[in-house]
Amino acid sequence: MGALPVFRWRLAPDGYATRRQLRALGLRPGGQDVAAQLERPRRRRGPLVAYLYRVDLAKPVRPMTDARRAALAAANRARRLCPACRRDAGYVIPAALGTCVPCAYPGPPGPEGSTRP
């Protein structure tokens, strides 16, 4: 395989698309190799690079099956489960905290969190 064709940012010819653009069209690369690349120059660092795939060789996105949907739901449920209190937080627990917000930042002791007797 020779060198990839390189296009400037926003100047790629028709028939090429990034992964995101393919996904928006309901397509996937489907095992094809990168066909070209875009380069966006930057001032103090190397250029930003985006890989392009041929649209005519792209395949349709695989449909979501019941088993894949169940696996995705289980994975999302696990991301909401607090490891400290074992409750469903109702949101994805931030990796920076590692626990739900009430476990990470417990309130002051006393009834309803007040500090007055």
Rosetta blueprint (number, residue, H / E / L):
1 M L
2 G L
3 A L
4 L L
5 P L
6 V E
7 F E
8 R E
9 W L
10 R L
11 L L
12 A L
13 P L
14 D L
15 G L
16 Y E
17 A E
18 T L
19 R H
20 R H
21 Q H
22 L H
23 R H
24 A H
25 L L
26 G L
27 L E
28 R E
29 P L
30 G L
31 G L
32 Q L
33 D L
34 V L
35 A L
36 A E
37 Q E
38 L E
39 E E
40 R E
41 P L
42 R L
43 R L
44 R L
45 R L
46 G L
47 P L
48 L E
49 V E
50 A E
51 Y E
52 L E
53 Y E
54 R E
55 V H
56 D H
57 L H
58 A L
59 K E
60 P E
61 V L
62 R L
63 P L
64 M L
65 T L
66 D H
67 A H
68 R H
69 R H
70 A H
71 A H
72 L H
73 A H
74 A H
75 A H
76 N H
77 R H
78 A H
79 R H
80 R H
81 L E
82 C L
83 P L
84 A L
85 C L
86 R L
87 R L
88 D E
89 A L
90 G L
91 Y L
92 V L
93 I L
94 P L
95 A L
96 A L
97 L L
98 G L
99 T L
100 C L
101 V H
102 P H
103 C H
104 A H
105 Y L
106 P L
107 G L
108 P L
109 P L
110 G L
111 P H
112 E H
113 G H
114 S L
115 T L
116 R L
117 P L
